[in-house]
Amino acid sequence: MDNTPKENISQIMAVLSVNTKIHSHPRSTIIFLAEKCVLLHKGVVALCRQRDNLVYGYYSAPMIFGLNLSNLNPDLYIRPCGNIQCEIIEHSEVIKLADEHKIWKSIALFSMKMTSQALHYHNRLTATSTRELIIACLMALETEDDIVRSRIVAVDYIQSRTNLSRSAVMKLLAELKSYGGVTISKGLLVSLDKAVLDTI
């Protein structure tokens, strides 16, 4: 996602990050967020819900996960979309450093923005039909960072965020393409024609 508060991320990471604690992780890695803060320095990850593996969103570096510090993350994990570099910090250390360097304002602003994104995502999931849900996901994909759009095919993006069957997604995408509402090349979203989509 490209609408996270980058200036707050930079301020927070400058305080929390220690170069010697940055490690590489392959695509197969799963990092759970219970009582942890994860600083993503390089790569793209999916933020997922454990009980059904639903993807809340795709994020590219630099990014921070687990900053709510209230243990609201036991069901969340991040899954790399390729090789990544990150560091993992216990909440107790985050609190200590935040007190010492007085970065609570930056943390609060960042957390508010992420909460707003979560509510926006929830509203998208309340679409009343499969068609509306798929169109909402396509519009979300269109706003992703270029690095995300270039790595994740549209079908996978939609399916991971909705748990709709692959056949249902493929069928609706084919229909939307036939109307000229969406352009897809090699599985990747190229463009949307919102005027057409509004009439379907």
C-alpha positions, 0 to 999 in steps of 0.5 A, a space after each residue: 500500500 502506498 498511503 502509509 505515513 512514510 515520515 512517521 515510519 522513518 522516524 520510528 525505524 531510526 530509533 528502533 532499528 539496529 543494523 546487526 539485528 536485520 536478517 534475511 528471510 525466504 518466501 517460506 517464512 511465517 512471522 507471527 506478530 503476537 507481542 512482537 514488532 517487525 521492521 520490514 527493511 526490504 521486500 514485500 509481505 502479506 499481512 494475514 489472519 491465521 484462522 483462515 489465511 485471509 490477506 488484509 493487505 500487501 506491504 512493501 518496505 519500509 514498513 512496521 507491523 505490531 506497533 499497537 503494543 496491546 497484544 491485539 495481534 495473536 491471530 496475525 502473521 506476515 508472509 513474505 512474497 519473496 526474499 525479505 530483510 527485517 528485524 523482530 523486536 519485543 514489545 518491551 524493548 519498543 516501549 523502552 526505546 519509545 520512552 527514551 527517544 520520545 517517539 510516541 507521537 509518531 507511533 500514535 499517528 502511524 497507528 491511527 493511519 493503519 487503523 483507518 486502513 483496516 476500517 476501510 478494508 473491512 468496509 470493502 469486504 461488506 460488499 453485497 455481491 461477488 461482483 462488487 467484492 471483486 471490483 472493490 479488490 481490483 480498485 484496491 489493487 490499482 492503488 497498491 505500490 508498483 512493486 506489489 502490482 508487478 509481483 502479484 497476479 490479479 486472481 491471486 490478489 483477489 482470492 487471497 483477500 476474499 477466500 472466493 473460489 478461483 473459478 468464481 474469480 476467473 469467471 468474473 474477471 473474464 466478464 469484466 474484461 469482455 466489457 472493457 472494464 479491466 485490462 490484464 496482461 500476463 495475469 497482472 492488472 494493467 488498468 481499470 475503466 471505472 466508468 465502464 465498471 460503474 455501468 456493469 
